[in-house]
């Protein structure tokens, strides 16, 4: 036991090895990523990784041509207690803070490579959306809201990207758009998806009955409509009592060229305007929040907002 303690003390006596362990405690990283984060030569990183691996502090894993490392999950109790003591000291150092900042950039580049692949694999419209706003941003509002019994209205469905994504998780999706060209693309994409009903209609006069859906979604739609207050009112009309309206769209911006290049009628949606539209339509519990900016996004910042249609008061 004494030999093991002395061995652990010798392993943790080196500052570089401690910085490596601090990064590998939360992330599985390659040698090149560790070199970028620590700003030290590959030979130095490889030498210290070998010591840590030989002493059982880290676990390597091969994935294709890459070899990834992470803090071992099999450390004994004594080693874990010792690491906690050392960790507190290392975390407080300026070097560790700089390592963490550089690692965030390294991980952002890793995500960017993955996003680039999917962007080039999609159609022209999907590629444009991914380049401007990041991949699959329309899914963010649904993480904690989807229920199998729901009927969801995808208003301004475009090519059916959102409808296709959520159809497997709900009872029915009603996809509505005014553009015949967009609906042709949507029908082609959604062919064989039995629980999606594609309908042509104006967002200011939806082809749905009062109180017929559980959730209504407007994703990157409001800059294209002349009367957004009327669109919000229509969305509220088709919601069941207790139903939710979810919106993802552009915050106010200075990109006036979007009026020509993308057909926008307004340069984003301000929170105060959105709140007024919700109040006028009788919606409650309104929330409006800026979304994080993906590293590969070139367009304006997006917001996510939502509100609830209240239940009628009992008489």
Buried (B, 14 or more C-beta within 10 A) or exposed (E): EEEEEEEBEEBBEEEBBBBBBBBBEEBBBBBEBBBBBBEBEEEEBEEBBEBBBEBBBBBBEEEEEEEBBBBBEEBEEEBEEBBEEBBEEBEEBEBBEBBBEBBEEBBEEEBEEEBBEEBEEBEEEBBBBBBBBBBBBBBBBBEEBBEEEBBBBBBBBBBBBBBBBBBEEBEBBBBBBBBEEBBEBBBEBBEEBEBBBBBEBBBBEBEBEEEBBBBBBBBBBBBBBEEBBBBBBBBBBBBBEEBBBBBBBBBBBEBEEBEEEBEBEBBBBBBEBBBEBBEEBEBEEBEBEEBEEBEBBEBBBBBBBBBBBEEEEEE
